[in-house]
Amino acid sequence: MTSKKRIIGNYGEDLAVKYLKDNSYRILDRNYSKPYGEIDIICLKGNVLSFVEVKTRKNDLFASASEAVDYYKQKRIIRAAKAYIMEKNLGDYFISFDVCEVYRDTGKINYIENAFG
């Protein structure tokens, strides 16, 4: 049985994938997971390999969704990204760690390139 949290997360990730494709990104992987970290979307645009963390929220009245990507979450994403780069032999690309905020009430997407790193 899928949890409500996972359903909402999948919804946000699906919207983020559509946004990325509409903006000329090629999706390489989704939900790449290692024991020490997980990456929602991995994509490529030109010579930039992007590791995207998707945060889905009802609205932004309390805080922006990207504020949930704290220092410890960033470190886990970076560790998983290093493993992905090694596994797939993708060391020749520039790297970007991005955050995609998805707001369910409005359908608004706020894409933040180079959000951390």
Biopython code that builds the backbone (N, CA, C, O; Angstrom):
import numpy as np
from Bio.PDB.StructureBuilder import StructureBuilder

atoms = [
    (1, "MET", "N", (0.839, -1.178, 0.000)),
    (1, "MET", "CA", (0.000, 0.000, 0.000)),
    (1, "MET", "C", (0.886, 1.244, 0.000)),
    (1, "MET", "O", (1.821, 1.347, 0.793)),
    (2, "THR", "N", (0.593, 2.167, -0.874)),
    (2, "THR", "CA", (1.365, 3.389, -1.001)),
    (2, "THR", "C", (0.862, 4.434, -0.010)),
    (2, "THR", "O", (-0.343, 4.647, 0.119)),
    (3, "SER", "N", (1.787, 5.081, 0.685)),
    (3, "SER", "CA", (1.404, 6.091, 1.673)),
    (3, "SER", "C", (0.981, 7.390, 0.987)),
    (3, "SER", "O", (1.328, 7.636, -0.169)),
    (4, "LYS", "N", (0.233, 8.208, 1.709)),
    (4, "LYS", "CA", (-0.201, 9.503, 1.186)),
    (4, "LYS", "C", (1.015, 10.369, 0.856)),
    (4, "LYS", "O", (1.025, 11.075, -0.153)),
    (5, "LYS", "N", (2.038, 10.310, 1.711)),
    (5, "LYS", "CA", (3.259, 11.080, 1.493)),
    (5, "LYS", "C", (3.923, 10.684, 0.170)),
    (5, "LYS", "O", (4.391, 11.542, -0.578)),
    (6, "ARG", "N", (3.960, 9.377, -0.110)),
    (6, "ARG", "CA", (4.579, 8.893, -1.353)),
    (6, "ARG", "C", (3.752, 9.291, -2.571)),
    (6, "ARG", "O", (4.308, 9.627, -3.617)),
    (7, "ILE", "N", (2.428, 9.256, -2.441)),
    (7, "ILE", "CA", (1.555, 9.675, -3.549)),
    (7, "ILE", "C", (1.799, 11.148, -3.878)),
    (7, "ILE", "O", (1.909, 11.518, -5.047)),
    (8, "ILE", "N", (1.881, 11.980, -2.849)),
    (8, "ILE", "CA", (2.142, 13.410, -3.053)),
    (8, "ILE", "C", (3.529, 13.604, -3.658)),
    (8, "ILE", "O", (3.707, 14.420, -4.562)),
    (9, "GLY", "N", (4.505, 12.857, -3.159)),
    (9, "GLY", "CA", (5.862, 12.943, -3.707)),
    (9, "GLY", "C", (5.923, 12.547, -5.169)),
    (9, "GLY", "O", (6.585, 13.209, -5.967)),
    (10, "ASN", "N", (5.241, 11.477, -5.522)),
    (10, "ASN", "CA", (5.208, 11.039, -6.924)),
    (10, "ASN", "C", (4.553, 12.086, -7.814)),
    (10, "ASN", "O", (5.015, 12.346, -8.925)),
    (11, "TYR", "N", (3.469, 12.687, -7.314)),
    (11, "TYR", "CA", (2.781, 13.744, -8.058)),
    (11, "TYR", "C", (3.752, 14.892, -8.355)),
    (11, "TYR", "O", (3.845, 15.354, -9.492)),
    (12, "GLY", "N", (4.463, 15.342, -7.338)),
    (12, "GLY", "CA", (5.427, 16.425, -7.516)),
    (12, "GLY", "C", (6.549, 16.057, -8.464)),
    (12, "GLY", "O", (6.954, 16.866, -9.299)),
    (13, "GLU", "N", (7.055, 14.837, -8.338)),
    (13, "GLU", "CA", (8.134, 14.395, -9.222)),
    (13, "GLU", "C", (7.659, 14.291, -10.669)),
    (13, "GLU", "O", (8.404, 14.629, -11.589)),
    (14, "ASP", "N", (6.443, 13.834, -10.877)),
    (14, "ASP", "CA", (5.899, 13.760, -12.238)),
    (14, "ASP", "C", (5.789, 15.152, -12.862)),
    (14, "ASP", "O", (6.117, 15.335, -14.034)),
    (15, "LEU", "N", (5.325, 16.139, -12.076)),
    (15, "LEU", "CA", (5.253, 17.511, -12.586)),
    (15, "LEU", "C", (6.648, 18.068, -12.862)),
    (15, "LEU", "O", (6.852, 18.785, -13.841)),
    (16, "ALA", "N", (7.608, 17.736, -11.997)),
    (16, "ALA", "CA", (8.978, 18.201, -12.198)),
    (16, "ALA", "C", (9.572, 17.599, -13.471)),
    (16, "ALA", "O", (10.251, 18.297, -14.225)),
    (17, "VAL", "N", (9.326, 16.320, -13.716)),
    (17, "VAL", "CA", (9.822, 15.677, -14.933)),
    (17, "VAL", "C", (9.233, 16.354, -16.172)),
    (17, "VAL", "O", (9.948, 16.609, -17.141)),
    (18, "LYS", "N", (7.945, 16.640, -16.142)),
    (18, "LYS", "CA", (7.313, 17.335, -17.271)),
    (18, "LYS", "C", (7.962, 18.699, -17.489)),
    (18, "LYS", "O", (8.268, 19.072, -18.621)),
    (19, "TYR", "N", (8.170, 19.441, -16.404)),
    (19, "TYR", "CA", (8.817, 20.747, -16.481)),
    (19, "TYR", "C", (10.215, 20.619, -17.097)),
    (19, "TYR", "O", (10.578, 21.390, -17.985)),
    (20, "LEU", "N", (10.984, 19.657, -16.628)),
    (20, "LEU", "CA", (12.346, 19.468, -17.126)),
    (20, "LEU", "C", (12.348, 19.110, -18.610)),
    (20, "LEU", "O", (13.127, 19.668, -19.383)),
    (21, "LYS", "N", (11.487, 18.189, -19.008)),
    (21, "LYS", "CA", (11.413, 17.814, -20.422)),
    (21, "LYS", "C", (10.999, 19.002, -21.282)),
    (21, "LYS", "O", (11.539, 19.206, -22.369)),
    (22, "ASP", "N", (10.037, 19.784, -20.791)),
    (22, "ASP", "CA", (9.593, 20.975, -21.524)),
    (22, "ASP", "C", (10.698, 22.016, -21.659)),
    (22, "ASP", "O", (10.631, 22.890, -22.523)),
    (23, "ASN", "N", (11.720, 21.921, -20.801)),
    (23, "ASN", "CA", (12.837, 22.860, -20.821)),
    (23, "ASN", "C", (14.128, 22.209, -21.311)),
    (23, "ASN", "O", (15.230, 22.613, -20.938)),
    (24, "SER", "N", (13.965, 21.190, -22.156)),
    (24, "SER", "CA", (15.079, 20.564, -22.894)),
    (24, "SER", "C", (16.041, 19.736, -22.050)),
    (24, "SER", "O", (17.181, 19.514, -22.459)),
    (25, "TYR", "N", (15.606, 19.278, -20.891)),
    (25, "TYR", "CA", (16.416, 18.340, -20.114)),
    (25, "TYR", "C", (16.092, 16.921, -20.562)),
    (25, "TYR", "O", (14.956, 16.611, -20.922)),
    (26, "ARG", "N", (17.103, 16.069, -20.534)),
    (26, "ARG", "CA", (16.903, 14.645, -20.808)),
    (26, "ARG", "C", (16.985, 13.907, -19.479)),
    (26, "ARG", "O", (17.990, 13.989, -18.773)),
    (27, "ILE", "N", (15.924, 13.189, -19.148)),
    (27, "ILE", "CA", (15.864, 12.470, -17.882)),
    (27, "ILE", "C", (16.697, 11.193, -17.992)),
    (27, "ILE", "O", (16.481, 10.376, -18.887)),
    (28, "LEU", "N", (17.641, 11.033, -17.083)),
    (28, "LEU", "CA", (18.494, 9.837, -17.070)),
    (28, "LEU", "C", (18.002, 8.813, -16.055)),
    (28, "LEU", "O", (18.040, 7.610, -16.313)),
    (29, "ASP", "N", (17.542, 9.288, -14.903)),
    (29, "ASP", "CA", (17.134, 8.386, -13.830)),
    (29, "ASP", "C", (16.175, 9.093, -12.887)),
    (29, "ASP", "O", (16.145, 10.320, -12.786)),
    (30, "ARG", "N", (15.385, 8.261, -12.195)),
    (30, "ARG", "CA", (14.497, 8.758, -11.140)),
    (30, "ARG", "C", (14.657, 7.872, -9.916)),
    (30, "ARG", "O", (14.842, 6.660, -10.027)),
    (31, "ASN", "N", (14.585, 8.488, -8.765)),
    (31, "ASN", "CA", (14.634, 7.778, -7.478)),
    (31, "ASN", "C", (15.852, 6.870, -7.353)),
    (31, "ASN", "O", (15.741, 5.708, -6.959)),
    (32, "TYR", "N", (17.006, 7.415, -7.691)),
    (32, "TYR", "CA", (18.269, 6.699, -7.516)),
    (32, "TYR", "C", (18.570, 6.654, -6.026)),
    (32, "TYR", "O", (18.582, 7.685, -5.353)),
    (33, "SER", "N", (18.813, 5.442, -5.512)),
    (33, "SER", "CA", (18.935, 5.289, -4.074)),
    (33, "SER", "C", (20.169, 4.488, -3.683)),
    (33, "SER", "O", (20.516, 3.484, -4.305)),
    (34, "LYS", "N", (20.810, 4.966, -2.637)),
    (34, "LYS", "CA", (21.913, 4.289, -1.968)),
    (34, "LYS", "C", (21.590, 4.310, -0.474)),
    (34, "LYS", "O", (20.746, 5.097, -0.046)),
    (35, "PRO", "N", (22.230, 3.478, 0.316)),
    (35, "PRO", "CA", (21.922, 3.480, 1.754)),
    (35, "PRO", "C", (22.134, 4.847, 2.417)),
    (35, "PRO", "O", (21.497, 5.147, 3.427)),
    (36, "TYR", "N", (23.008, 5.661, 1.866)),
    (36, "TYR", "CA", (23.358, 6.948, 2.473)),
    (36, "TYR", "C", (22.710, 8.141, 1.784)),
    (36, "TYR", "O", (22.993, 9.279, 2.157)),
    (37, "GLY", "N", (21.849, 7.921, 0.789)),
    (37, "GLY", "CA", (21.195, 9.051, 0.145)),
    (37, "GLY", "C", (20.377, 8.655, -1.058)),
    (37, "GLY", "O", (20.565, 7.582, -1.633)),
    (38, "GLU", "N", (19.457, 9.539, -1.437)),
    (38, "GLU", "CA", (18.569, 9.287, -2.570)),
    (38, "GLU", "C", (18.460, 10.557, -3.397)),
    (38, "GLU", "O", (18.484, 11.664, -2.859)),
    (39, "ILE", "N", (18.341, 10.390, -4.703)),
    (39, "ILE", "CA", (18.180, 11.522, -5.616)),
    (39, "ILE", "C", (16.881, 11.322, -6.377)),
    (39, "ILE", "O", (16.649, 10.266, -6.965)),
    (40, "ASP", "N", (16.038, 12.345, -6.361)),
    (40, "ASP", "CA", (14.727, 12.238, -6.991)),
    (40, "ASP", "C", (14.825, 12.129, -8.510)),
    (40, "ASP", "O", (14.242, 11.224, -9.107)),
    (41, "ILE", "N", (15.559, 13.049, -9.138)),
    (41, "ILE", "CA", (15.674, 13.070, -10.599)),
    (41, "ILE", "C", (17.118, 13.386, -10.977)),
    (41, "ILE", "O", (17.753, 14.265, -10.393)),
    (42, "ILE", "N", (17.617, 12.654, -11.959)),
    (42, "ILE", "CA", (18.935, 12.940, -12.522)),
    (42, "ILE", "C", (18.712, 13.215, -13.998)),
    (42, "ILE", "O", (18.110, 12.407, -14.705)),
    (43, "CYS", "N", (19.203, 14.367, -14.463)),
    (43, "CYS", "CA", (18.943, 14.755, -15.844)),
    (43, "CYS", "C", (20.147, 15.467, -16.448)),
    (43, "CYS", "O", (21.090, 15.852, -15.757)),
    (44, "LEU", "N", (20.073, 15.624, -17.748)),
    (44, "LEU", "CA", (21.177, 16.186, -18.504)),
    (44, "LEU", "C", (20.652, 17.249, -19.453)),
    (44, "LEU", "O", (19.649, 17.048, -20.138)),
    (45, "LYS", "N", (21.343, 18.385, -19.485)),
    (45, "LYS", "CA", (21.041, 19.448, -20.445)),
    (45, "LYS", "C", (22.372, 20.002, -20.920)),
    (45, "LYS", "O", (23.112, 20.616, -20.151)),
    (46, "GLY", "N", (22.668, 19.782, -22.189)),
    (46, "GLY", "CA", (23.969, 20.187, -22.711)),
    (46, "GLY", "C", (25.064, 19.416, -22.007)),
    (46, "GLY", "O", (25.049, 18.186, -21.979)),
    (47, "ASN", "N", (26.018, 20.142, -21.438)),
    (47, "ASN", "CA", (27.121, 19.480, -20.742)),
    (47, "ASN", "C", (26.983, 19.586, -19.218)),
    (47, "ASN", "O", (27.972, 19.497, -18.492)),
    (48, "VAL", "N", (25.739, 19.778, -18.741)),
    (48, "VAL", "CA", (25.479, 19.893, -17.312)),
    (48, "VAL", "C", (24.629, 18.714, -16.838)),
    (48, "VAL", "O", (23.524, 18.484, -17.330)),
    (49, "LEU", "N", (25.168, 17.981, -15.880)),
    (49, "LEU", "CA", (24.477, 16.867, -15.242)),
    (49, "LEU", "C", (23.834, 17.417, -13.969)),
    (49, "LEU", "O", (24.529, 17.894, -13.072)),
    (50, "SER", "N", (22.496, 17.348, -13.896)),
    (50, "SER", "CA", (21.766, 17.928, -12.770)),
    (50, "SER", "C", (21.178, 16.845, -11.880)),
    (50, "SER", "O", (20.574, 15.882, -12.351)),
    (51, "PHE", "N", (21.373, 17.031, -10.584)),
    (51, "PHE", "CA", (20.781, 16.173, -9.568)),
    (51, "PHE", "C", (19.700, 17.017, -8.898)),
    (51, "PHE", "O", (19.985, 18.033, -8.264)),
    (52, "VAL", "N", (18.456, 16.571, -9.054)),
    (52, "VAL", "CA", (17.320, 17.404, -8.665)),
    (52, "VAL", "C", (16.596, 16.813, -7.457)),
    (52, "VAL", "O", (16.189, 15.651, -7.465)),
    (53, "GLU", "N", (16.446, 17.629, -6.431)),
    (53, "GLU", "CA", (15.640, 17.287, -5.265)),
    (53, "GLU", "C", (14.291, 17.974, -5.445)),
    (53, "GLU", "O", (14.228, 19.194, -5.596)),
    (54, "VAL", "N", (13.214, 17.195, -5.429)),
    (54, "VAL", "CA", (11.871, 17.730, -5.605)),
    (54, "VAL", "C", (11.198, 17.828, -4.242)),
    (54, "VAL", "O", (11.175, 16.864, -3.477)),
    (55, "LYS", "N", (10.654, 18.999, -3.951)),
    (55, "LYS", "CA", (9.913, 19.217, -2.718)),
    (55, "LYS", "C", (8.506, 19.677, -3.080)),
    (55, "LYS", "O", (8.322, 20.717, -3.713)),
    (56, "THR", "N", (7.530, 18.897, -2.676)),
    (56, "THR", "CA", (6.136, 19.196, -2.977)),
    (56, "THR", "C", (5.437, 19.642, -1.698)),
    (56, "THR", "O", (5.508, 18.977, -0.664)),
    (57, "ARG", "N", (4.770, 20.769, -1.793)),
    (57, "ARG", "CA", (4.039, 21.313, -0.663)),
    (57, "ARG", "C", (2.662, 21.768, -1.125)),
    (57, "ARG", "O", (2.436, 21.997, -2.314)),
    (58, "LYS", "N", (1.750, 21.895, -0.175)),
    (58, "LYS", "CA", (0.409, 22.386, -0.493)),
    (58, "LYS", "C", (0.498, 23.836, -0.964)),
    (58, "LYS", "O", (-0.099, 24.199, -1.978)),
    (59, "ASN", "N", (1.239, 24.661, -0.232)),
    (59, "ASN", "CA", (1.420, 26.068, -0.593)),
    (59, "ASN", "C", (2.698, 26.569, 0.062)),
    (59, "ASN", "O", (3.404, 25.812, 0.729)),
    (60, "ASP", "N", (2.989, 27.842, -0.132)),
    (60, "ASP", "CA", (4.211, 28.405, 0.446)),
    (60, "ASP", "C", (3.904, 29.436, 1.534)),
    (60, "ASP", "O", (4.710, 30.332, 1.783)),
    (61, "LEU", "N", (2.764, 29.315, 2.171)),
    (61, "LEU", "CA", (2.372, 30.268, 3.202)),
    (61, "LEU", "C", (3.278, 30.188, 4.434)),
    (61, "LEU", "O", (3.597, 31.212, 5.038)),
    (62, "PHE", "N", (3.684, 28.992, 4.799)),
    (62, "PHE", "CA", (4.514, 28.812, 5.995)),
    (62, "PHE", "C", (5.995, 29.036, 5.682)),
    (62, "PHE", "O", (6.678, 29.773, 6.392)),
    (63, "ALA", "N", (6.479, 28.407, 4.633)),
    (63, "ALA", "CA", (7.889, 28.519, 4.235)),
    (63, "ALA", "C", (8.029, 27.964, 2.827)),
    (63, "ALA", "O", (7.161, 27.235, 2.347)),
    (64, "SER", "N", (9.115, 28.309, 2.179)),
    (64, "SER", "CA", (9.346, 27.748, 0.848)),
    (64, "SER", "C", (9.720, 26.275, 0.976)),
    (64, "SER", "O", (10.315, 25.855, 1.969)),
    (65, "ALA", "N", (9.371, 25.514, -0.023)),
    (65, "ALA", "CA", (9.656, 24.076, -0.005)),
    (65, "ALA", "C", (11.155, 23.803, 0.041)),
    (65, "ALA", "O", (11.590, 22.830, 0.656)),
    (66, "SER", "N", (11.938, 24.646, -0.599)),
    (66, "SER", "CA", (13.382, 24.411, -0.662)),
    (66, "SER", "C", (14.052, 24.497, 0.709)),
    (66, "SER", "O", (15.152, 23.974, 0.891)),
    (67, "GLU", "N", (13.404, 25.148, 1.673)),
    (67, "GLU", "CA", (13.985, 25.252, 3.012)),
    (67, "GLU", "C", (14.098, 23.890, 3.692)),
    (67, "GLU", "O", (14.834, 23.741, 4.667)),
    (68, "ALA", "N", (13.372, 22.902, 3.181)),
    (68, "ALA", "CA", (13.449, 21.545, 3.736)),
    (68, "ALA", "C", (14.719, 20.818, 3.301)),
    (68, "ALA", "O", (15.019, 19.743, 3.820)),
    (69, "VAL", "N", (15.457, 21.378, 2.370)),
    (69, "VAL", "CA", (16.709, 20.764, 1.907)),
    (69, "VAL", "C", (17.841, 21.353, 2.741)),
    (69, "VAL", "O", (18.565, 22.249, 2.306)),
    (70, "ASP", "N", (17.967, 20.829, 3.937)),
    (70, "ASP", "CA", (18.957, 21.358, 4.870)),
    (70, "ASP", "C", (20.354, 20.792, 4.581)),
    (70, "ASP", "O", (20.545, 20.004, 3.655)),
    (71, "TYR", "N", (21.311, 21.214, 5.391)),
    (71, "TYR", "CA", (22.710, 20.825, 5.219)),
    (71, "TYR", "C", (22.872, 19.304, 5.161)),
    (71, "TYR", "O", (23.596, 18.795, 4.305)),
    (72, "TYR", "N", (22.207, 18.575, 6.060)),
    (72, "TYR", "CA", (22.360, 17.127, 6.123)),
    (72, "TYR", "C", (21.747, 16.443, 4.907)),
    (72, "TYR", "O", (22.296, 15.462, 4.406)),
    (73, "LYS", "N", (20.618, 16.949, 4.431)),
    (73, "LYS", "CA", (19.990, 16.417, 3.219)),
    (73, "LYS", "C", (20.909, 16.673, 2.023)),
    (73, "LYS", "O", (21.080, 15.801, 1.171)),
    (74, "GLN", "N", (21.493, 17.854, 1.962)),
    (74, "GLN", "CA", (22.421, 18.186, 0.877)),
    (74, "GLN", "C", (23.608, 17.230, 0.852)),
    (74, "GLN", "O", (24.009, 16.763, -0.214)),
    (75, "LYS", "N", (24.163, 16.942, 2.010)),
    (75, "LYS", "CA", (25.315, 16.042, 2.083)),
    (75, "LYS", "C", (24.947, 14.636, 1.606)),
    (75, "LYS", "O", (25.743, 13.986, 0.929)),
    (76, "ARG", "N", (23.750, 14.164, 1.953)),
    (76, "ARG", "CA", (23.309, 12.835, 1.498)),
    (76, "ARG", "C", (23.137, 12.812, -0.024)),
    (76, "ARG", "O", (23.500, 11.835, -0.679)),
    (77, "ILE", "N", (22.586, 13.885, -0.575)),
    (77, "ILE", "CA", (22.407, 13.966, -2.030)),
    (77, "ILE", "C", (23.772, 13.985, -2.722)),
    (77, "ILE", "O", (23.977, 13.293, -3.719)),
    (78, "ILE", "N", (24.684, 14.763, -2.198)),
    (78, "ILE", "CA", (26.025, 14.859, -2.798)),
    (78, "ILE", "C", (26.729, 13.501, -2.774)),
    (78, "ILE", "O", (27.368, 13.123, -3.756)),
    (79, "ARG", "N", (26.622, 12.771, -1.676)),
    (79, "ARG", "CA", (27.241, 11.429, -1.603)),
    (79, "ARG", "C", (26.638, 10.482, -2.631)),
    (79, "ARG", "O", (27.361, 9.740, -3.295)),
    (80, "ALA", "N", (25.317, 10.507, -2.763)),
    (80, "ALA", "CA", (24.656, 9.649, -3.750)),
    (80, "ALA", "C", (25.054, 10.071, -5.164)),
    (80, "ALA", "O", (25.245, 9.218, -6.032)),
    (81, "ALA", "N", (25.180, 11.365, -5.401)),
    (81, "ALA", "CA", (25.580, 11.864, -6.721)),
    (81, "ALA", "C", (26.977, 11.386, -7.092)),
    (81, "ALA", "O", (27.220, 10.993, -8.233)),
    (82, "LYS", "N", (27.890, 11.417, -6.134)),
    (82, "LYS", "CA", (29.255, 10.927, -6.387)),
    (82, "LYS", "C", (29.223, 9.450, -6.791)),
    (82, "LYS", "O", (29.930, 9.037, -7.711)),
    (83, "ALA", "N", (28.408, 8.669, -6.105)),
    (83, "ALA", "CA", (28.286, 7.247, -6.447)),
    (83, "ALA", "C", (27.714, 7.080, -7.855)),
    (83, "ALA", "O", (28.194, 6.246, -8.624)),
    (84, "TYR", "N", (26.705, 7.857, -8.192)),
    (84, "TYR", "CA", (26.084, 7.774, -9.519)),
    (84, "TYR", "C", (27.102, 8.118, -10.616)),
    (84, "TYR", "O", (27.195, 7.425, -11.629)),
    (85, "ILE", "N", (27.845, 9.175, -10.402)),
    (85, "ILE", "CA", (28.855, 9.599, -11.383)),
    (85, "ILE", "C", (29.886, 8.496, -11.591)),
    (85, "ILE", "O", (30.283, 8.219, -12.723)),
    (86, "MET", "N", (30.315, 7.875, -10.512)),
    (86, "MET", "CA", (31.296, 6.782, -10.615)),
    (86, "MET", "C", (30.702, 5.572, -11.328)),
    (86, "MET", "O", (31.331, 5.003, -12.220)),
    (87, "GLU", "N", (29.491, 5.177, -10.936)),
    (87, "GLU", "CA", (28.839, 3.997, -11.532)),
    (87, "GLU", "C", (28.618, 4.157, -13.028)),
    (87, "GLU", "O", (28.809, 3.214, -13.796)),
    (88, "LYS", "N", (28.213, 5.356, -13.437)),
    (88, "LYS", "CA", (27.830, 5.601, -14.831)),
    (88, "LYS", "C", (28.954, 6.217, -15.660)),
    (88, "LYS", "O", (28.777, 6.496, -16.846)),
    (89, "ASN", "N", (30.115, 6.428, -15.027)),
    (89, "ASN", "CA", (31.279, 7.001, -15.710)),
    (89, "ASN", "C", (30.922, 8.343, -16.373)),
    (89, "ASN", "O", (31.134, 8.537, -17.570)),
    (90, "LEU", "N", (30.379, 9.251, -15.571)),
    (90, "LEU", "CA", (29.920, 10.552, -16.079)),
    (90, "LEU", "C", (30.761, 11.707, -15.548)),
    (90, "LEU", "O", (30.245, 12.805, -15.341)),
    (91, "GLY", "N", (32.032, 11.471, -15.329)),
    (91, "GLY", "CA", (32.914, 12.480, -14.755)),
    (91, "GLY", "C", (33.245, 13.652, -15.644)),
    (91, "GLY", "O", (33.859, 14.609, -15.172)),
    (92, "ASP", "N", (32.869, 13.627, -16.915)),
    (92, "ASP", "CA", (33.223, 14.696, -17.844)),
    (92, "ASP", "C", (32.210, 15.831, -17.901)),
    (92, "ASP", "O", (32.370, 16.754, -18.700)),
    (93, "TYR", "N", (31.179, 15.782, -17.077)),
    (93, "TYR", "CA", (30.127, 16.800, -17.115)),
    (93, "TYR", "C", (30.288, 17.798, -15.979)),
    (93, "TYR", "O", (30.850, 17.485, -14.929)),
    (94, "PHE", "N", (29.778, 19.017, -16.211)),
    (94, "PHE", "CA", (29.618, 19.965, -15.114)),
    (94, "PHE", "C", (28.472, 19.445, -14.264)),
    (94, "PHE", "O", (27.574, 18.773, -14.772)),
    (95, "ILE", "N", (28.496, 19.749, -12.984)),
    (95, "ILE", "CA", (27.501, 19.223, -12.046)),
    (95, "ILE", "C", (26.686, 20.372, -11.468)),
    (95, "ILE", "O", (27.218, 21.438, -11.158)),
    (96, "SER", "N", (25.386, 20.134, -11.331)),
    (96, "SER", "CA", (24.503, 21.103, -10.698)),
    (96, "SER", "C", (23.577, 20.371, -9.726)),
    (96, "SER", "O", (23.007, 19.331, -10.056)),
    (97, "PHE", "N", (23.440, 20.925, -8.536)),
    (97, "PHE", "CA", (22.502, 20.392, -7.550)),
    (97, "PHE", "C", (21.331, 21.369, -7.481)),
    (97, "PHE", "O", (21.467, 22.491, -6.993)),
    (98, "ASP", "N", (20.192, 20.925, -7.972)),
    (98, "ASP", "CA", (19.035, 21.794, -8.126)),
    (98, "ASP", "C", (17.903, 21.373, -7.194)),
    (98, "ASP", "O", (17.847, 20.230, -6.740)),
    (99, "VAL", "N", (17.011, 22.307, -6.919)),
    (99, "VAL", "CA", (15.813, 22.019, -6.140)),
    (99, "VAL", "C", (14.612, 22.466, -6.968)),
    (99, "VAL", "O", (14.588, 23.570, -7.513)),
    (100, "CYS", "N", (13.631, 21.597, -7.047)),
    (100, "CYS", "CA", (12.392, 21.914, -7.752)),
    (100, "CYS", "C", (11.263, 21.956, -6.721)),
    (100, "CYS", "O", (10.889, 20.935, -6.144)),
    (101, "GLU", "N", (10.730, 23.163, -6.504)),
    (101, "GLU", "CA", (9.608, 23.341, -5.592)),
    (101, "GLU", "C", (8.311, 23.192, -6.377)),
    (101, "GLU", "O", (8.125, 23.839, -7.408)),
    (102, "VAL", "N", (7.422, 22.344, -5.889)),
    (102, "VAL", "CA", (6.118, 22.144, -6.523)),
    (102, "VAL", "C", (5.058, 22.479, -5.479)),
    (102, "VAL", "O", (5.061, 21.935, -4.375)),
    (103, "TYR", "N", (4.140, 23.395, -5.851)),
    (103, "TYR", "CA", (3.063, 23.798, -4.951)),
    (103, "TYR", "C", (1.734, 23.304, -5.511)),
    (103, "TYR", "O", (1.302, 23.709, -6.591)),
    (104, "ARG", "N", (1.103, 22.424, -4.749)),
    (104, "ARG", "CA", (-0.114, 21.755, -5.218)),
    (104, "ARG", "C", (-1.287, 22.703, -5.384)),
    (104, "ARG", "O", (-2.044, 22.565, -6.344)),
    (105, "ASP", "N", (-1.466, 23.659, -4.486)),
    (105, "ASP", "CA", (-2.627, 24.555, -4.560)),
    (105, "ASP", "C", (-2.682, 25.336, -5.870)),
    (105, "ASP", "O", (-3.757, 25.546, -6.433)),
    (106, "THR", "N", (-1.528, 25.757, -6.345)),
    (106, "THR", "CA", (-1.483, 26.614, -7.537)),
    (106, "THR", "C", (-0.914, 25.907, -8.759)),
    (106, "THR", "O", (-1.073, 26.390, -9.880)),
    (107, "GLY", "N", (-0.253, 24.768, -8.557)),
    (107, "GLY", "CA", (0.429, 24.096, -9.655)),
    (107, "GLY", "C", (1.730, 24.787, -10.023)),
    (107, "GLY", "O", (2.366, 24.432, -11.016)),
    (108, "LYS", "N", (2.127, 25.762, -9.234)),
    (108, "LYS", "CA", (3.343, 26.535, -9.487)),
    (108, "LYS", "C", (4.584, 25.670, -9.285)),
    (108, "LYS", "O", (4.663, 24.865, -8.357)),
    (109, "ILE", "N", (5.547, 25.862, -10.181)),
    (109, "ILE", "CA", (6.847, 25.212, -10.065)),
    (109, "ILE", "C", (7.907, 26.295, -10.005)),
    (109, "ILE", "O", (7.943, 27.199, -10.840)),
    (110, "ASN", "N", (8.762, 26.190, -9.012)),
    (110, "ASN", "CA", (9.893, 27.093, -8.881)),
    (110, "ASN", "C", (11.146, 26.238, -8.972)),
    (110, "ASN", "O", (11.435, 25.445, -8.075)),
    (111, "TYR", "N", (11.890, 26.404, -10.065)),
    (111, "TYR", "CA", (13.087, 25.582, -10.286)),
    (111, "TYR", "C", (14.315, 26.397, -9.935)),
    (111, "TYR", "O", (14.534, 27.469, -10.500)),
    (112, "ILE", "N", (15.121, 25.895, -9.002)),
    (112, "ILE", "CA", (16.292, 26.600, -8.519)),
    (112, "ILE", "C", (17.546, 25.842, -8.965)),
    (112, "ILE", "O", (17.861, 24.778, -8.431)),
    (113, "GLU", "N", (18.250, 26.395, -9.943)),
    (113, "GLU", "CA", (19.485, 25.779, -10.413)),
    (113, "GLU", "C", (20.620, 26.126, -9.442)),
    (113, "GLU", "O", (20.637, 27.202, -8.845)),
    (114, "ASN", "N", (21.559, 25.198, -9.301)),
    (114, "ASN", "CA", (22.724, 25.409, -8.412)),
    (114, "ASN", "C", (22.279, 25.847, -7.022)),
    (114, "ASN", "O", (22.815, 26.809, -6.473)),
    (115, "ALA", "N", (21.317, 25.158, -6.461)),
    (115, "ALA", "CA", (20.768, 25.525, -5.154)),
    (115, "ALA", "C", (21.773, 25.286, -4.027)),
    (115, "ALA", "O", (21.735, 25.964, -3.000)),
    (116, "PHE", "N", (22.655, 24.337, -4.220)),
    (116, "PHE", "CA", (23.691, 24.048, -3.224)),
    (116, "PHE", "C", (24.813, 23.297, -3.916)),
    (116, "PHE", "O", (24.726, 22.975, -5.101)),
    (117, "GLY", "N", (25.880, 23.019, -3.152)),
    (117, "GLY", "CA", (26.953, 22.251, -3.756)),
    (117, "GLY", "C", (28.270, 22.423, -3.134)),
    (117, "GLY", "O", (29.245, 21.814, -3.574)),
]
sb = StructureBuilder()
sb.init_structure("model")
sb.init_model(0)
sb.init_chain("A")
sb.init_seg("    ")
for serial, (resi, resn, name, xyz) in enumerate(atoms, 1):
    if name == "N":
        sb.init_residue(resn, " ", resi, " ")
    sb.init_atom(name, np.array(xyz, "f"), 0.0, 1.0, " ", f" {name:<3s}", serial, name[0])
structure = sb.get_structure()
